[in-house]
Amino acid sequence: MLQQTLYPLIPSQETMCYMLKYSLHKQVTNVPGSFATTRQLDFDLLEKALNIEIERNDCLRLRFTKKGGKMMQFFLPSYQVEKVQVLHFASKEEQESFFSADAAKAIRPLKETWRVFFFADSENRCGVYINACHLVMDAFAVSVFYHDLFAVYDALVSGGEMPAPLAKFEEHLPKEYDYLKSEQYQKDYDYFEQFHRGMGCPPFYAGVHGPAMLEKQRKRKPDLTVPVAFDPFHDKAENAHLYADEDVTKEMLDYCEKNRVAPEILMQTGYKIYAAALNYRSDDTMMMVLCSRRVTAKEKSMGGCLAQVLQMRTKLPTSLTFEETVRRVSAQRSSHFRHMNFPYIDALEMERKIYHFSQAQGPALMMYTWLPLDALAKEFAGDQPEFRFYNPGRYIMPLYTFTFRSLDGKRLECMYMYRTNLISRKDIEALHDGCFRVLRYALAHPEATVDELFELAL
């Protein structure tokens, strides 16, 4: 047997191991989702396409071991799936039940890295479900997987040429190791240290469940702004899948195109204004934003785990107009993204040192991700494609929100994974409705101030 080259984890993967370390329930790093289309699929041919995809997409051959107590990774030179189970669902409820149960089943990276099922649903769609460990696939990598898998399948159906090769995650790893020893790493460190010290005070935790938890802990420490929200024992999580109306979606996307603003900026602004209004109209809120860190064409055609968490803390004086607020949030995003390679764990330790936080304190009101599904939408236009995310059942933070354009392009879809010991379904619905109520008004009245928008938020 050939000796495989062992590689250390890169910082993005170390973040996922950090989540595993501080969770009693190891499914917190599962990435479970399905993609389906009305295009009828030959599942035997799709299985052949999957095995070709495993050869093309090296993150599917990524495996983990421990050496000297440290997690290490290596790539299998080849791997084949013998048989993929094909599921036939008689109802949406049956499908949800099966995939939700699988999503909540831990993937232990030393034993397995992903699971795949093919399926036919009750609405005449065929699709693929994958549950991947976050150490091998982030959300962008899942999108790459689906897009390339079906491109390979189409090539097999037509007898044409295979799509262009994917970039190799293995070849990217040295770039990550070199960065940690570079001058750029120190420049990024200095940037974030200056950013935090320039704020002059700790951020304020504006939880979407309101200030009751903070007030309870203030009985022991009156000047507290960031409560203890971490609880590894009570990490049960539920999912809420909500939608934006077609009209407000169109208004948002038109505004973004006209003003050259990323749509996630509007979402973050709406969420921040609602959360601030709920928490004493705080002008200082923070959310964690997952950045894909894929800039070059090569990186965008690569699997693996590259996503990195960035701390988006913004002070929004109530006198600012909506338009000024959007520009401020957008400017901070642009500034932070220039330093997006800085390891989250290093940023977390810096924040704790500067603000004297304990290990259990966390100031972010949510984790936020914008899912990049545009390529899938374009590829399957007219075939009623559907993407679904399933709840792993446990989560380390109070709230994880991700949004994406529905694959028909007509509306925004919002997935909320919330910890039930802190947040209720009613809280999530209020957050969702408040965010879009603010955005609907603000897009029509960009001169409205944050103070005016607070009146509409609740």
N, C-alpha and C positions, 0 to 999 in steps of 0.2 A: 504493500500500500504506500502510495506517495505521501510524503510529509507535506501537509498544507501550511502555507504561510499564515502566521498568526498576526493580527493587527490589533492595536489598542482601539478602544472606542473613541469616536470623535465627540466633541462637546455636545452636539445635538442628542446623541445617543446617551451620553452621560446624564443629561437631563431626564431622560426616560427611566434610566436606572435609579435616579434619585427619587422619582415618583414611586417606583417599585419598592424601594428601601423603606419609605415611610408610609406604606399602605399594608394593612393586614390582608387585604383582598387583592389578589394579584392580577385581576382582569382590568385594572385601571388603565393599562397601556394597550388594551385592545383597540383596533381600528376596524369595526365591523360595518360593512355596507353592501348594498346590492345595486346592480344596474340591469334594467330590463327594457325590452323594446318589442313592438308588435311584429318586427321582422321574425319570421319563423326560422329557428336554428336547427341544424343537423348536429345533435349533441355528440355523436361519434367524431364528426369533423372538428367540432369545437374542442373536444379533448385532445385531438392531434394539434390543434392551434395552441392549446395551453402548454403542451410539452415543448413546442417550438418557442413559445414565449419564455419559458423557464431558461432555455438556452440563450435567448436574446437579452433577457432582463436579469442581470446577475444578482440583484437583491433577492430574487426568489431562490437563489442558491446560497444565501448567506446563512451561516450557522455560528453558534456561540459555544464557548467553553470557558473554563476558569483555569488560570495559571498563576500560581503564587497568590491566590485569593482575589485576583482581579479578573473581571470579565474581559474576554478577548473574543475576536471574531475571525472567521475564515470563510473562504468561498469554495464550495464543492465544484470540481471541474465539470461535472455533469450530474443530472438528476432527472428522473422521469416519474410522472404520476402513473400508477398502474391502472387505476379506474376511478373516475369521478362519479360520485353518487348523483343521480338525476332525481329531483323531487317534483312531484305533481301536486299542486295545491288546489283544493276544492273551494277555498274561500280565502279572503284577505286575512280573516282572523286566524286561520290555520297557518298561513304563511308568517304572520307577525309572531305567533306563538313559537314556531320552530326557530326562526332566526333570532328572536329575542333570547331564547334559551341558549343558543350557541354563542351569541354575543356576550352573555354573562358567564361563559365558561372560560376560565383563565387559560391564556396561552403562556406557557412557561418556556422562555427562550432557550434554556439549556436542553429542552426536549423537543420542541416544535417551534416553527416561526410563522406559519400561516395555515389556514384551512380554506378549501374551496368547495362549493356546491354549484351545480347547474340546476335550473328550475323552470317550470312552466306554471304560470299563475292562473288565477280564476278569471282574469280579464284578457285572456288570449295573448299574453306576453311571454316571451322567453328571456331568461337572463342568467347572470352569474352573481353569486354571493361570495365575498371574500372576507375573512376575519384575519387580519394580519397583526403581528406584534409591531408596536410603534418603533422598535429598534430597527426594523427592516423597511417599514413603509410609513411615511407621513401622508397627509391628505393629498398633496400634490402627486406623490408617487402612486397613490391609488388611482388617481385620474390618468396618469401615464400608463399604468397597467391596463385599465379598461380600454383606453384608446388604442394601444398597440395590439392588445389581444384581438380585438375585433378587426383591426387592419390586417393582421395575419390571417384571421378566419376568411375575410373577404378575398385575400390573395389565393387561398386554397380553393375557395368556391369558383373563382374566375380562372384559375390556372395561370394568373399573371405573376409579375415579380413581387417579391416580398417588400414590405415598406423599408425605408432607410433604417440602418441599424441604430439601436439605442446606445447612448453613452454608457460607459462602465462606471458603476459606483466604486469599484475597487481602484480604478485609476484616479479617482478623485481624492481618495483618502490622504495621500501624501501632502496635498495642498492644505488640508486641515491641520496636519501636524506641523507643517512649516509655519503656518500662521501663528500658532501658539508661541513660537520662538522669535517672531518678527517684531520689527519696530512698529508695525501697524497695530499689533496687539496692545502695545503700551499706549499708542495714540488713542485707541478706542477706550482703554481703561481711563485715561486722563479725561476724555470727553465725558464719560458717564459720571466720573467723580465730580467734575466741575458742574455738570447738570444737577446732580443731587444737592451739592453744597449750595448752589445758586438758588435753590428753592427756599432755603432759610429755615425750614421746619419740616416735620414729618408730614406725609400725605394724610388725607382723611378717608377713612373707610366708609364709602357710601353704598352699603349693601342694598340690594333690591328688595330685601325683606324689611327695610326700615331701620330706625335707630334703636330698637328695643334692646338688642343684644349689647350694643355699645353702652347704653344707659345703665344696664344691669352691672356691667364690669366697672363703670365709672363710680359706683358706690364704694369701691375699694381704692380706685385711683382716679380722682376727679378730672385730671387734665388729659386723660387717655383719648387718643384720636384713632388708634388702630387696635381693635379688640383681638382676642384670641379666637380665630375662626376654624383653625385646624382641629380635626377630630377623627383620628383613624378608626375609632370604634363605631362611630355612627356616620358611615359614609355611603349609605344607601342612596341611590340616585334614580330619578325618573326622567322620562323624556317628554317634551311637548313639541309638536310639529305644527307650527302656525305659519300663516301666509299674509303677505301684503296684497291689497287689492290691485287689480291691473292698472287702474288709473293713477294711483300714487306711485306705483312702480315706474310707469312711463314718465311721470313728472320727475322722479328722481334721476332716472337714466338720462333724460333730456338735459336736466340741469348739469349733470356730471359731464356730458359731452360738450355742452356749451362753455362750461367754466373749467374744463380740464381737471376735474376732481375725481379721484377714485371713489366708487360707490360706497366702499366700506367706511370712508370718512364720514359720509352722511349718517350711516348706521351708528358709528361710534359717537357722533355728536348727539344724535337722538337719544341713545341710551344714557349718555353722560348727563344730559339735561334732565331726563326723567329721574335718574338716581339721585342727582343733586337736589332736585325739588323735593324728593321724599326724605332727604336727610338734611334738614335745616338750610336748604338752599346753599349748600357748600359750593364755594367757587374753586375747589381743589380736589379733583377726583383722579383715580388711576385705574386703568385696566391693563391686563396682560394681553398683548397681541402676538399671535403666532405668525412669524414672517417666514415665507417659504425659502428664502435665501437662494432662489434660482434666478439668476440674472442673465447669463449667457444662453445661447441656443443649445449648447451642449448640456448645460445643467438642467434645462427645461425638458430634455429628452432622456432623463436619467431617473432611475428608481432610487431607493434608499431613504434614509432619514436625515434630512438637512435642515428641517424647520427649526427655528430658534425663537425663543420667547423674548419679546421686547417690552419694557415697562413704559407704557404710554401715560404719563402723568401730565395733566394740563390744568393750568389755572385759567378759569373763565370768568372774569369780572362780569357782574350782572348788567353793566352798562354796554357791553359789546353787542353789536347787532349779530344776527344769525350769519350773515355773510362774513363778517369779521371773525366770528367763531370758527366757521368752516376753514377759513384761511389759516387761522392759528393752529388748529388741529392738523391740517394738512402739512403745514410747515414743520411741525414737530415730527410728524411721520417721516417726511423727507429727510430731516436731519438725523433721526435715529436710524433710518434705513442705511445711511452711509456708514454706520458702525454696527451693522447687523450681525457680523461674525463674532462679536464679543460674547463669550459663553454666559448663558443665563445663570449658572450656578455661581460664577464669579460676580455677576451683577447682583445676585441675591445677597451674597456675603458682604459686598460693598454697602448695599442698602442697610443691612442689619447693623453694620459697624457705624455708619454715619448717623442713623436714627435711633440706635440702641434698641432695636427690636429683639424680642426673644425668638426662638426657633418656631414658635407656634403662631406668632403674629403674621398677618398677611393683609396688606392694604388694598389689594386689587378687588374691584367690585365684580369682575368676571374675567374669564379667559375668553378671547374672541378670535375667530378665524373666518376668513372669507375663502370659500371653497372654489377652486379654479376649474369649473366644469364646462367652460365655453367650447373647448375642442370637441367634447362629447356631443354637445348640443348641435354643433355644426355638422358633425359626422352623421348624426341620426335624425336630422331634420325631416319631418314628415312621418317618422316611425313611432311617434308618441313615446319617446324615451322617458324613463323614470329612474331617478336615483333616490335611494333611501338609506338613512343611517339608523343603526340599531343601538339600543342602550346597553352598555356593558354592565349596568346595574350598580356600579360603585364609582365614586369619583373623589379625588383628593381635595378639590377646591369646592367652594359653595356653588359656583355656576360656570358652565362652559357653553358659550353661544357661538354658533356658526351659521352664516347666511350664504346663500347662493342664488343665482338666477335659475328659475325653473327651466328645464331643458327645452321647453317650448318658447322660452324667452319672454313670456308675458307677465310674470310676477316674481317677486322675491319670496323665497322660502326661508324660514328661520327655524333652526333646531335649537332647543334649549335642554341641556342636561343639568338638572339641578339636584342638590343634596336635600333630601326631604326633612332632615332634622332642623334645617334653617329656613328653607324656602318651600312655599306651597304652590300648587298649580294656579291658584288665584293670584299670587304674587307675579308669576310669570305672565299670565294673561294681562295683568295691569301694566307690566313693563312693556310688553309688546304693543298694546293699544296706545299707551302713553307715548312711546317712541314715534309711532307713525302719526299720531295726532299732532305732535309737535312738528314733524317733518312736513306733513300736508299743509299746515298753516304757514310754516316758515318758507317753504318753496314759493308760495304765493305772495309772501310778505317778507322778503329777505332783509328788509330794514328793521324788522321786529327785534327787540332787544332780548337778551337772555332772561331778564326779569319778566318781560311780557310772556315769554315762552314757558316760564315756570308756572304761570297761571293756567296754562292749557295742559300741562303735563299730567296733573293728577286728576 
